[in-house]
Amino acid sequence: MSEQKFARGTSLSIFVSDRREDIGALVFALVIALGVVLIIGR
């Protein structure tokens, strides 16, 4: 029962864990969204 049920994909990442990578992606998306709102919302 120790075999993995799915492949994680590539292990090339600048983050230590998947959770940090997810949070980093969310923050990056938020920054992009805020930038779009500020530029287009003028």
N, C-alpha and C positions, 0 to 999 in steps of 0.2 A: 504494500500500500504506500510505499514511499516514492513511487514514480509520479512525475508531474502530469497534471491533467491537460495542460496547455503550454505552448511555447511562449516564452516572454518576448521573443523577437531579438533584436540586437541588444548587446550589452554596452554599446558605445553611448555613453551619456555623461554629461558634466555634473549630474546630480548623484548623490549618494543613494537615494531611495526613490521609489516610484511616487510616493506621496509628495516629496519635495518637488519632483518633476511636474506633477499635476498642479500643485499650488503655483509653481513658477509659470506654468502655461496660463493659468487663470489670471494671474497678475499681469502678464504680458498682454493678454487679450483685453483686459480692463483698460490698460494704458492706451492701447490702440483705439478702443471704443471711445474713450474720453477725448483723445486727440481728434478723432473724426467729428465728434459732437462739437468740440470747440472750434474747429476749422470751418465746418459746414454750417454750424448754428449761428454764425455771425449775422 
